[in-house]
Amino acid sequence: MDELFPANAFSKDVPAKEKPAADAPRCVRVMPFDGGGRAYAYAVPAELAGRTALGSLVRIPLGSRTTLGLVWETDVAPDPAFAKKIRAISELLYDIPVLAPDAIKLCEWIAGYYAAPLNSVLLTMLPAAVRQGVRPVLERTVSLARELDADALAALKRRAKKQAELYEFLRERGAAPRGTLPFSAAVVNALLLSGVARESAVPVSRLAYADIGAGVPARRDVVLNAEQQAALDSISASLDAGKFRAHLLHGVTGSGKTEVYVGAIRKTLASGGSAIFLVPEVALTPQTVERLRSRLADCGTRIVVWHSNLSAGERFDAWMDMARGNARVLVGARSAIFAPLRDLRLIVVDEEHEPSFKQGETPFYHGRDVAVYRAHLLGAVCVLGSATPSLESFYNARVGKYVLNRILKRVDDRPFPPMRVIDMRREILHMQGQTTFSRPMLDAIAERLAGHEQCILFLNRRGYSRALICPDCGNVVECPHCSSALTFHREDNTLRCHLCDHTESAPSRCPACGSENVRKRGFGTQRAEEILAQRFPEARVVRLDADTMAKKNEFRSILERFRAGEIDVLLGTQMIAKGLDFPRVTLAGILDADLSLHVPDFRAAERTFQLLVQVAGRAGRGQLDGEVLVQTFTPSAPPIQFAKRAEFDEFLEDELERRREFHYPPERHLIRHVFRGTDRDRVEAAALAWTEFFEKNAPGLVEIRGPAPCPTEKILDNFRFHLWYFCARVPAVVGAISRLRAAFPRDADVIDLLDVDPADVN
């Protein structure tokens, strides 16, 4: 990004806070979760003095009701005219703050930079189980209250043999959960009543993925190569300096970036600090947890997990473990960046180029950029890693905002798998209508199966066929709620919308003209799976996409089977395209490389290049050589040719020049303003009226393009129009837009949203 922080974020000329008088009650400012994003002053009662701190969760009176909120500011000097009317905090729910002090500043920055209501940011940062005041689950444990001398123990054995056995059990093993004791309740109660044993309630900490990496001895035999060591030395120097610094670690696929991350985390833990490790997909979490737990087993720290697929209890316990300082390493997806780790000194963002780090709803924050800003707040180090860095990060490294570290060789100097581009225009002439798999792709799969090797096949389209078309009248069966064709799913003979999940039975006749001559067009993972089963009946083929991931741990189970060699061909969508490491995979195939190329998005070329390189990186990671096959109808497209030749810098420079020509990011910032509503004419009128109003009241502030219908014009019965603002500095423009939105006469039936630095413009 050209500018990540507001210019006035840390002014050193802020006057000191006025301290309350010595005889005045201590006051704090509390942000209620349902108070409209405004903080109110409350007195701290004497019994809570010294226990209420920044980020504490409290119960407060608000109007005629009570509610929960966070202590937002401490040592507030109340207006003397209203000092006697200030109400007091009712209750402190936890004995520790649930939000880190820096997170409050982070929350305010996100609200300002991303033009989001402060309350929505706070609700995003703090998990529901915590902000609702959930109490921890308690486990009743039994332990010895006092030791018995020899005579007393002998008397107990004569009088109550079972109680004596329980005594010996507890003396040998220490405290034990009551439910696990191999003694009856009567025996346990008797020993408790005698005062020899005592019972206590201990909070239960549910650790997600507790079985992954458990008991695995630490691997200390890893020797870094020269490039890995140079990158680690650079990051270590930043950690030693104790100041904010952002590093861009550009390491080709299979170069061992994870070992550099591990080395940096070990150094952080050795100095008493904590670390966050962000991954772009929930699917990558188990593999990362396994690696870190095995490599950091000797560091004596608890590694916790954070993502949306965990249960409320697992999320609550992980959050409180971090807040109490019981865990010092966190592995998680986007929202893990808000975790309350103590003494946070290192943030790693793996696969930093991934668009999934961008939140798709208000607040539209980008996890990568928030990570950099949080590191800035803390004076910590942020490491952004990728084999295919985003242009924004590459640009920041180029202009000196980030330190660039590079690893351009694979581990053990393993060769890059050669990439072969297959022109599907020629294949169509020979395949007699079957265009899912080319002849070279089928031959390569057969060769791998014969050699007992594994294949990964990528197709970023689920379902059986992408559309149902009537050749007689030209009708395409569309979703009634979205401007999108319905996808045919053969398993249950349904048509589904992949935008709103609308489902209906597949018609046997054209809904428009009644013709029985309905045809299926295009192909998805279901169709590809069917062809593989027909062509290679002996092969063990497994499909991995959103349709097959019904169970919570299904993804993990499939990957474990693939690693164990129980699956020959893994066919899937984008969830298999990145980060996975399987040494017996020697063929990576991309079935339709044009899907991400021919979309109305200025990042289409970048996304295509990243996808090709990432999928290619799944092959040849072990001792066996790999090969990559790419099926495309546009083999001469620049991103495909650059990827084929593994020309990373050349592609980045070429794409930067294209962006510069049209003044697209990262040359400038882009702010997307979306208007939506159920009446198309009113939405368009509102967008046009706002554009005229904005240009009149803020002439020359930004370059405006639009308004125009969004590429996907209707989603969930809402018509959508958008306009783009191009600017050099975000804060000034967002501030102006916010002020003018407050003065603009709105149509109550039209909603407008601002997306700063959007990752998706559809």
C-alpha positions in Angstrom: 0.0 0.0 0.0 1.2 3.5 -0.8 0.0 4.8 2.6 -0.9 2.4 5.5 -1.3 4.8 8.4 -3.2 8.0 8.9 -0.8 11.0 8.9 -1.9 12.1 12.4 -2.2 8.6 14.0 0.6 9.3 16.5 1.0 13.0 17.1 3.5 13.7 19.9 1.8 17.0 20.7 -1.2 15.5 22.4 -1.8 17.2 25.7 -1.6 15.2 28.9 -4.9 14.0 30.3 -6.3 16.0 33.1 -6.1 13.9 36.3 -9.2 13.7 38.5 -9.0 15.4 41.9 -7.7 13.2 44.8 -11.1 13.2 46.5 -13.2 12.5 43.4 -14.3 9.0 42.6 -12.2 7.3 39.9 -14.0 7.3 36.6 -13.5 5.4 33.4 -15.1 5.6 30.0 -17.0 2.4 28.9 -18.0 1.5 25.4 -21.3 -0.5 25.5 -21.7 -3.2 22.8 -25.2 -1.9 22.1 -24.6 1.8 22.7 -24.2 3.0 19.1 -20.5 3.2 19.1 -20.3 5.9 21.8 -18.4 5.7 25.2 -19.9 6.9 28.5 -18.3 7.9 31.8 -18.9 5.6 34.8 -17.6 5.7 38.4 -15.5 2.8 39.6 -16.9 1.5 43.0 -14.4 1.0 45.8 -14.6 -2.8 45.7 -13.5 -2.7 42.0 -10.7 -0.1 42.5 -7.4 -1.5 41.3 -9.1 -4.4 39.4 -10.7 -2.4 36.6 -8.3 -1.8 33.7 -8.3 -0.8 30.1 -10.0 -3.6 28.1 -12.0 -5.0 31.1 -15.4 -6.4 30.5 -18.0 -4.8 32.8 -21.7 -4.6 33.4 -23.1 -1.1 33.4 -26.5 0.6 33.7 -27.5 2.3 30.5 -30.8 4.1 30.5 -33.4 1.9 32.1 -31.5 -1.3 31.5 -28.1 -3.0 32.2 -25.7 -4.0 29.4 -22.1 -5.1 28.9 -19.3 -3.0 27.6 -15.5 -2.6 27.6 -13.5 -0.1 29.6 -12.3 2.2 26.8 -10.4 4.8 28.7 -9.2 5.0 32.3 -8.6 7.9 34.7 -11.3 10.1 33.2 -11.9 13.5 34.7 -15.7 14.0 34.8 -17.3 17.4 34.2 -17.8 18.8 37.8 -21.3 19.9 36.8 -22.3 16.2 36.3 -20.0 14.5 38.7 -22.8 13.6 41.1 -25.0 12.2 38.4 -22.4 9.7 37.1 -23.5 6.1 37.6 -21.2 3.4 38.8 -20.1 0.1 37.2 -22.3 -2.7 38.4 -20.0 -5.7 37.9 -16.6 -6.8 36.7 -17.1 -10.0 34.8 -13.5 -11.3 34.5 -10.5 -10.7 36.7 -8.4 -9.8 33.6 -8.9 -7.5 30.6 -10.3 -9.3 27.6 -9.0 -6.9 25.0 -5.3 -5.9 24.8 -4.6 -2.2 25.4 -3.2 -1.7 21.9 -6.3 -3.3 20.5 -8.4 -0.3 21.5 -6.2 2.0 19.4 -6.3 -0.6 16.7 -10.1 -0.6 16.8 -10.2 3.2 16.5 -7.8 3.1 13.5 -9.8 0.4 11.7 -13.0 2.4 12.2 -11.4 5.5 10.7 -9.4 4.0 7.9 -12.0 1.6 6.7 -15.0 4.0 7.3 -16.7 1.5 9.6 -18.9 2.1 12.6 -16.8 1.8 15.8 -19.3 -0.6 17.3 -19.2 -3.0 14.3 -15.4 -3.1 14.6 -15.5 -3.9 18.3 -18.0 -6.7 17.7 -15.7 -8.1 15.1 -12.6 -7.9 17.3 -14.1 -9.5 20.4 -15.6 -13.0 20.1 -19.3 -13.4 21.0 -18.6 -15.9 23.8 -16.4 -13.4 25.5 -18.4 -10.3 25.0 -21.6 -12.1 26.3 -19.9 -12.7 29.6 -19.8 -16.5 29.3 -18.4 -18.2 32.4 -15.7 -20.8 31.9 -16.5 -24.4 32.3 -15.4 -25.7 35.7 -14.1 -29.2 36.5 -14.3 -30.5 40.0 -11.0 -31.9 41.1 -10.0 -33.7 44.2 -6.6 -33.4 46.0 -5.1 -34.1 49.4 -5.7 -31.5 52.0 -3.2 -32.9 54.5 -0.7 -35.7 54.9 -1.4 -38.5 57.3 1.3 -39.9 59.5 1.9 -43.6 59.7 -0.4 -44.3 62.6 -3.3 -42.3 61.1 -2.9 -44.1 57.7 -2.8 -47.5 59.4 -6.0 -46.6 61.3 -7.7 -45.5 58.1 -6.7 -48.7 56.4 -8.3 -50.8 59.2 -11.4 -48.6 59.4 -12.1 -47.7 55.7 -9.9 -49.6 53.2 -11.3 -47.9 50.1 -10.7 -44.4 51.6 -7.1 -45.5 52.3 -6.7 -46.6 48.7 -8.1 -43.3 47.5 -5.6 -41.5 49.8 -2.7 -43.5 48.3 -4.1 -42.8 44.8 -4.1 -39.0 45.4 -0.8 -39.0 47.1 0.8 -40.7 44.2 -0.9 -38.9 41.3 -1.8 -35.5 42.8 -5.0 -33.7 42.0 -7.4 -35.6 39.7 -10.8 -34.7 38.1 -13.5 -36.2 40.3 -15.2 -37.9 37.3 -12.0 -39.9 36.5 -11.5 -41.3 40.0 -11.9 -45.1 40.1 -13.8 -44.9 43.4 -17.5 -44.5 44.3 -19.0 -41.2 45.2 -19.6 -42.4 48.8 -15.8 -43.1 49.2 -14.8 -39.7 47.8 -17.4 -37.8 49.9 -16.3 -39.6 53.0 -12.6 -38.6 52.5 -13.7 -35.1 51.8 -15.8 -34.9 55.0 -12.9 -36.1 57.0 -10.8 -33.2 55.9 -8.1 -35.4 54.5 -9.1 -34.5 50.9 -10.5 -31.3 49.4 -12.5 -30.5 46.3 -11.9 -27.5 44.1 -13.3 -26.2 40.9 -10.7 -25.6 38.2 -11.5 -24.0 34.8 -11.3 -26.4 31.9 -9.3 -25.3 28.9 -10.5 -26.9 25.7 -7.6 -26.9 23.3 -8.5 -27.1 19.6 -6.5 -29.8 17.7 -5.1 -31.1 20.9 -4.2 -34.3 19.2 -2.1 -32.7 16.5 1.6 -32.6 17.4 0.9 -33.9 20.9 3.9 -35.7 22.4 6.0 -35.2 19.3 9.6 -34.6 20.2 11.1 -31.3 19.0 13.0 -31.4 15.8 16.3 -29.6 16.3 18.1 -31.2 13.3 17.0 -28.7 10.7 19.9 -26.9 9.1 19.1 -23.7 7.3 20.7 -23.0 3.9 22.4 -19.7 3.2 19.4 -17.9 1.9 17.2 -19.1 4.8 19.8 -18.1 7.4 20.2 -14.7 5.8 16.5 -14.1 6.0 16.3 -15.3 9.6 19.3 -13.1 10.5 17.6 -10.0 9.0 14.4 -10.7 11.0 16.3 -11.5 14.2 18.1 -8.1 13.9 14.7 -6.4 13.8 13.6 -8.3 16.8 16.7 -7.4 18.7 16.2 -3.7 17.8 12.8 -3.8 19.6 11.3 -1.4 17.0 8.6 -1.8 14.4 9.7 -3.2 11.1 7.9 -5.0 8.3 9.6 -7.7 6.3 8.5 -9.1 3.0 9.8 -12.7 2.8 9.6 -13.7 -0.9 10.4 -17.4 -0.9 9.7 -19.6 -3.9 7.4 -22.6 -3.3 9.3 -25.4 -1.4 12.0 -23.0 -0.3 11.5 -23.6 3.4 9.9 -20.3 4.5 8.2 -22.1 7.5 11.7 -22.9 8.9 12.5 -19.2 8.9 9.2 -18.5 10.6 10.0 -21.1 13.2 13.4 -19.6 13.9 11.9 -16.2 14.4 9.2 -17.5 16.7 11.8 -19.4 18.8 13.8 -16.2 19.2 10.7 -14.4 20.2 9.8 -17.0 22.8 13.3 -17.1 24.2 13.1 -13.4 24.9 9.8 -13.7 26.7 7.6 -12.5 23.9 4.5 -13.9 22.1 3.8 -14.5 18.4 0.8 -14.7 16.0 0.9 -16.8 12.9 -1.8 -16.0 10.4 -2.8 -18.4 7.6 -5.3 -17.4 4.8 -7.5 -20.5 5.0 -9.0 -22.6 7.9 -7.9 -25.6 5.9 -4.2 -24.7 6.4 -4.5 -24.5 10.1 -4.0 -28.2 11.1 -0.8 -28.5 9.0 0.7 -25.3 10.4 -0.2 -26.3 14.0 1.4 -29.7 13.5 4.6 -28.1 12.2 4.8 -25.5 15.0 4.1 -27.9 17.8 6.7 -30.4 16.6 9.3 -27.7 16.0 8.6 -25.8 19.2 7.9 -28.7 21.6 10.9 -27.9 23.7 9.9 -24.2 24.2 7.4 -25.0 26.9 4.6 -22.9 25.5 1.0 -23.6 24.7 0.1 -23.2 21.0 -3.5 -22.3 20.5 -5.7 -22.2 17.4 -8.2 -19.5 16.3 -10.7 -19.6 13.4 -14.4 -19.5 12.7 -14.9 -23.2 12.5 -14.1 -23.8 16.2 -16.9 -24.3 18.8 -17.8 -21.3 21.0 -16.2 -23.1 23.9 -12.9 -23.7 22.1 -12.8 -20.0 21.0 -13.6 -18.8 24.5 -10.9 -20.9 26.2 -8.3 -20.0 23.6 -9.0 -16.3 24.1 -8.9 -16.5 27.9 -5.7 -18.6 27.7 -4.1 -15.8 25.7 -5.4 -13.1 27.9 -4.1 -14.8 31.0 -0.7 -15.4 29.5 -1.1 -19.2 29.4 -0.5 -19.3 25.7 2.2 -17.4 23.8 1.8 -18.7 20.2 -1.4 -18.4 18.2 -2.1 -20.0 14.8 -5.3 -18.7 13.1 -7.1 -17.2 10.2 -7.9 -13.5 9.6 -9.6 -12.5 12.9 -6.7 -14.0 14.9 -4.9 -10.7 14.5 -7.0 -9.3 17.3 -5.9 -11.8 19.9 -5.0 -10.6 23.4 -1.5 -12.1 23.5 0.7 -10.6 26.1 4.0 -8.9 25.0 3.3 -9.5 21.4 6.5 -9.1 19.5 6.2 -11.0 16.2 3.3 -11.3 13.7 3.7 -13.7 10.7 1.3 -13.5 7.8 1.8 -16.5 5.6 0.6 -16.4 2.0 0.1 -12.7 2.4 -1.1 -12.3 -1.1 -4.3 -14.2 -0.5 -7.5 -12.2 -0.9 -9.2 -14.3 1.9 -7.3 -12.0 4.3 -9.8 -9.3 3.3 -13.1 -9.3 5.3 -16.1 -9.5 3.0 -18.5 -7.5 5.1 -18.5 -4.4 7.4 -15.8 -3.7 8.6 -14.0 -4.4 5.3 -10.6 -4.7 7.0 -7.6 -6.4 5.4 -6.0 -8.8 7.9 -2.5 -8.3 6.4 -2.6 -4.5 6.6 -4.1 -4.6 10.1 -1.3 -7.0 11.1 1.3 -4.4 9.9 -0.5 -1.6 11.7 -0.8 -3.6 15.0 2.9 -4.3 14.8 3.5 -0.6 14.3 1.4 0.2 17.5 3.4 -2.3 19.5 6.9 -1.7 18.1 6.9 -5.3 17.0 8.1 -7.1 13.8 5.7 -8.2 11.1 6.8 -10.8 8.5 4.8 -11.1 5.3 5.6 -14.3 3.5 4.7 -15.5 0.0 6.0 -17.3 -3.0 3.9 -14.8 -5.1 3.8 -11.5 -3.2 1.0 -9.1 -3.8 1.8 -6.1 -5.9 1.0 -3.9 -2.9 3.6 -5.6 -0.7 6.1 -5.7 -3.5 5.6 -2.0 -4.1 6.1 -1.2 -0.4 9.3 -3.2 -0.4 10.5 -1.5 -3.6 10.0 2.0 -2.1 11.7 1.0 1.2 8.7 0.7 3.5 9.3 -3.0 3.9 12.6 -5.0 4.2 12.8 -7.4 1.3 14.2 -10.9 2.1 14.4 -13.5 -0.6 14.8 -17.3 -0.8 15.1 -18.2 -4.5 16.2 -21.8 -4.2 14.2 -24.8 -3.1 15.3 -26.8 -0.1 18.2 -29.1 -1.0 18.4 -27.4 -4.4 15.4 -29.4 -5.6 14.5 -28.3 -9.2 11.4 -26.5 -10.0 8.9 -28.7 -11.7 8.7 -27.9 -15.4 5.4 -26.4 -16.5 3.8 -27.5 -19.8 1.0 -25.3 -21.2 -1.6 -27.2 -23.2 -3.6 -25.4 -25.9 -7.1 -26.6 -25.5 -8.2 -25.1 -28.8 -6.1 -27.9 -30.5 -7.3 -30.5 -28.0 -11.0 -29.9 -28.8 -10.3 -31.1 -32.4 -9.1 -34.5 -31.1 -11.2 -35.1 -28.0 -14.6 -35.5 -29.8 -16.5 -33.2 -27.4 -14.8 -34.1 -24.2 -12.9 -31.0 -23.2 -12.4 -31.5 -19.4 -9.2 -33.4 -19.7 -6.6 -33.1 -22.5 -4.8 -36.1 -23.9 -1.4 -35.1 -22.2 -3.2 -34.7 -18.9 -4.8 -38.1 -19.1 -1.5 -39.7 -20.1 0.3 -38.0 -17.3 -2.2 -39.2 -14.7 -1.9 -42.7 -16.0 1.8 -42.6 -15.8 1.7 -41.4 -12.1 -0.9 -44.1 -11.2 1.4 -46.8 -12.8 4.3 -45.5 -10.7 2.3 -45.4 -7.5 2.7 -41.6 -7.3 0.1 -39.0 -6.4 -1.6 -36.2 -8.4 -3.3 -32.9 -7.4 -5.8 -31.6 -9.9 -7.1 -28.1 -9.5 -10.4 -26.8 -10.9 -11.9 -23.7 -9.3 -15.5 -24.5 -10.1 -17.6 -26.9 -8.1 -20.7 -28.7 -9.3 -21.2 -30.8 -12.4 -22.0 -28.2 -15.1 -21.8 -24.4 -14.8 -25.1 -23.8 -16.6 -28.2 -25.3 -18.2 -28.9 -23.8 -21.7 -31.7 -24.3 -24.2 -30.3 -24.3 -27.7 -33.7 -23.7 -29.2 -34.5 -20.3 -27.5 -31.1 -19.5 -26.0 -32.4 -19.4 -22.4 -30.0 -19.9 -19.6 -31.5 -21.0 -16.3 -30.7 -18.2 -13.8 -31.0 -17.7 -10.1 -34.3 -15.8 -9.3 -32.4 -13.8 -6.7 -29.1 -13.1 -8.3 -27.8 -12.2 -11.8 -26.0 -15.5 -12.0 -26.5 -18.8 -13.9 -27.5 -21.7 -11.7 -24.9 -24.5 -11.5 -26.1 -28.1 -12.1 -25.2 -30.6 -9.3 -25.7 -34.1 -10.6 -25.5 -35.9 -7.2 -29.0 -34.7 -6.2 -30.2 -33.4 -9.6 -30.4 -29.8 -8.4 -29.5 -26.4 -9.7 -27.8 -24.2 -7.1 -26.7 -20.6 -6.9 -23.2 -20.3 -5.5 -23.9 -16.7 -4.5 -27.0 -17.0 -2.4 -27.3 -20.9 -2.1 -30.8 -20.9 -3.8 -31.6 -24.5 -4.7 -34.2 -25.9 -7.0 -34.8 -29.2 -8.9 -33.2 -29.4 -12.3 -35.9 -29.0 -15.0 -36.3 -31.6 -17.8 -37.8 -28.9 -20.1 -36.7 -25.4 -20.8 -38.6 -23.1 -18.4 -38.9 -20.5 -21.1 -40.1 -22.4 -24.2 -40.8 -25.9 -22.9 -38.3 -27.6 -25.2 -36.9 -30.9 -24.0 -33.6 -30.1 -25.8 -31.9 -28.7 -22.7 -28.1 -28.9 -22.6 -25.5 -28.8 -19.9 -22.6 -26.4 -20.6 -19.2 -26.2 -18.9 -17.8 -28.5 -16.3 -17.1 -28.5 -12.6 -15.4 -30.8 -10.1 -18.2 -33.3 -10.0 -18.0 -33.8 -13.8 -14.2 -34.1 -13.6 -14.5 -36.7 -10.8 -16.9 -38.7 -12.9 -14.6 -38.7 -15.9 -11.6 -39.8 -13.8 -13.7 -42.6 -12.3 -14.7 -43.8 -15.8 -11.2 -43.5 -17.2 -9.2 -44.9 -14.2 -11.6 -47.2 -12.3 -8.8 -48.6 -10.2 -7.6 -45.2 -9.0 -8.6 -43.8 -5.6 -10.0 -40.4 -6.5 -11.3 -37.9 -3.9 -13.0 -34.6 -4.5 -12.3 -31.8 -2.1 -14.6 -28.7 -2.4 -17.3 -26.9 -0.4 -19.9 -29.6 -1.4 -17.9 -32.4 0.2 -16.9 -30.6 3.4 -20.1 -31.2 5.4 -18.4 -32.5 8.5 -16.2 -30.3 10.8 -12.9 -32.2 10.4 -13.5 -33.7 6.9 -10.8 -31.6 5.3 -8.3 -32.7 7.8 -9.3 -36.3 7.5 -8.9 -36.3 3.7 -5.5 -34.7 3.9 -4.3 -37.2 6.4 -5.5 -40.0 4.1 -3.7 -38.3 1.2 -0.5 -38.0 3.2 -0.8 -41.7 4.2 -1.0 -42.7 0.5 -4.6 -43.9 0.7 -5.6 -41.5 -2.1 -4.1 -41.4 -5.6 -5.7 -38.3 -7.1 -6.9 -35.3 -5.1 -9.2 -33.1 -7.1 -10.4 -29.8 -5.6 -11.0 -26.1 -5.7 -8.9 -23.3 -4.3 -8.6 -25.0 -0.9 -5.9 -27.3 -2.3 -4.1 -24.7 -4.2 -1.8 -23.3 -1.5 0.4 -24.3 1.3 0.0 -28.0 1.3 3.1 -30.1 1.4 3.0 -33.8 0.2 6.3 -35.3 -0.9 4.8 -38.0 -3.2 2.9 -35.6 -5.4 4.6 -35.5 -8.7 1.9 -34.1 -10.9 0.0 -30.8 -10.4 -2.7 -30.2 -13.0 -4.7 -27.1 -13.6 -7.8 -27.9 -15.6 -9.0 -24.5 -16.6 -6.5 -21.7 -16.2 -8.7 -19.2 -17.9 -11.3 -19.0 -15.1 -9.4 -16.4 -13.1 -8.0 -14.6 -16.2 -11.2 -13.5 -18.0 -13.0 -11.7 -15.2 -13.7 -8.0 -15.0 -11.1 -7.3 -12.4 -7.9 -5.3 -12.8 -6.2 -7.9 -10.6 -7.1 -10.8 -12.9 -3.6 -11.2 -14.3 -2.0 -11.1 -10.9 -4.4 -13.6 -9.5 -3.9 -15.9 -12.4 -0.1 -15.8 -12.1 -0.3 -16.4 -8.3 -2.6 -19.3 -8.8 -0.4 -21.0 -11.4 2.7 -20.6 -9.3 1.0 -21.8 -6.1 -0.6 -24.9 -7.7 2.7 -25.7 -9.4 4.4 -25.5 -6.1 2.5 -28.6 -4.8 4.5 -30.9 -7.2 8.0 -32.2 -6.7 8.4 -31.2 -3.0 10.0 -34.6 -2.1 12.7 -36.7 -3.6 10.7 -37.4 -6.8 10.7 -34.9 -9.6 7.5 -33.2 -10.4 5.6 -31.8 -13.4 2.9 -29.2 -13.9 0.3 -29.3 -16.7 -1.8 -26.2 -17.4 -4.9 -26.4 -19.7 -5.8 -23.1 -21.3 -7.5 -21.6 -24.3 -5.2 -18.5 -24.1 -1.7 -20.0 -23.9 0.0 -16.8 -24.9 -1.4 -14.7 -22.1 1.4 -12.9 -20.2 0.7 -14.3 -16.7 0.7 -17.9 -18.1 3.9 -17.4 -20.0 5.6 -15.7 -17.0 4.5 -18.5 -14.7 5.7 -21.1 -17.2 9.2 -19.6 -17.2 9.1 -18.9 -13.4 9.9 -15.3 -14.0 8.7 -13.7 -10.8 10.4 -10.3 -10.9 9.6 -9.9 -14.6 5.9 -10.5 -14.1 5.8 -8.1 -11.1 7.6 -5.4 -13.1 5.4 -5.9 -16.1 2.2 -5.8 -14.0 3.3 -2.7 -12.1 3.9 -1.0 -15.4 0.3 -1.9 -16.5 -1.1 -0.6 -13.3 0.9 2.6 -13.5 -0.4 3.2 -17.0 -4.0 3.2 -15.8 -3.2 4.6 -12.3 -4.5 1.5 -10.5 -3.3 0.3 -7.1 -0.7 0.2 -5.8 0.0 3.4 -7.8 -3.0 5.0 -6.0 -5.6 3.9 -3.4 -9.0 2.6 -4.5 -12.1 3.1 -2.5 -15.2 1.4 -3.7 -18.6 2.8 -2.9 -21.5 0.3 -3.4 -25.2 1.2 -3.5 -27.7 -1.6 -3.2 -31.5 -2.0 -2.9 -34.4 -4.0 -4.2 -35.5 -1.4 -6.7 -33.0 -1.1 -9.5 -34.2 2.4 -10.7 -34.0 3.8 -7.1 -30.5 2.4 -6.6 -29.2 3.9 -9.8 -30.9 7.2 -9.0 -29.3 7.3 -5.5 -25.9 6.5 -6.9 -26.2 9.3 -9.6 -27.5 11.8 -7.0 -24.7 11.0 -4.6 -22.0 11.4 -7.3 -23.4 14.8 -8.3 -23.6 15.8 -4.6 -20.1 14.7 -3.9 -18.5 16.3 -7.0 -20.3 19.6 -6.1 -19.2 19.6 -2.4 -15.7 18.1 -2.8 -14.5 19.2 -6.2 -11.1 17.8 -7.3 -10.6 15.7 -4.1 -10.5 12.4 -6.0 -10.9 10.9 -9.4 -14.3 9.3 -9.7 -15.2 6.5 -12.1 -18.9 5.5 -12.3 -21.5 5.0 -11.1 -22.1 1.8 -13.1 -23.8 -1.6 -12.4 -21.5 -4.0 -10.5 -20.3 -6.9 -12.7 -22.6 -9.1 -10.7 -25.5 -6.7 -10.7 -28.0 -8.5 -8.5 -27.3 -10.6 -5.3 -29.9 -11.8 -2.9 -32.6 -9.7 -4.6 -30.5 -6.5 -4.2 -29.5 -4.6 -7.3 -26.0 -3.1 -7.0 -24.3 -0.1 -8.5 -20.8 1.1 -7.6 -18.4 4.0 -8.2 -14.7 4.1 -7.6 -12.6 6.8 -5.9 -8.9 7.0 -6.8 -6.8 8.9 -4.3 -3.3 9.3 -2.9 -4.3 9.4 0.8 -7.1 7.5 2.3 -7.8 9.3 5.6 -8.6 12.6 4.1 -10.9 11.2 1.5 -12.7 8.8 4.0 -13.2 11.7 6.4 -14.7 13.9 3.6 -17.0 11.1 2.4 -18.2 10.4 6.0 -19.0 14.1 6.5 -20.9 14.4 3.2 -22.8 11.1 3.8 -24.1 12.6 7.0 -25.4 15.6 5.0 -26.7 13.8 2.0 -30.5 13.3 1.7 -30.7 9.5 1.7 -33.2 7.2 0.2 -34.2 4.9 3.1 -34.5 1.9 0.8 -31.0 2.2 -0.6 -28.0 1.1 1.4 -24.5 2.3 0.6 -21.2 0.8 1.8 -17.6 1.9 1.5 -14.9 -0.7 0.9 -11.4 0.8 1.3 -8.6 -1.0 -0.7 -11.1 -3.7 -2.0 -9.8 -7.1 -2.9 -12.8 -7.9 -5.0 -14.5 -5.5 -7.4 -17.3 -7.7 -8.5 
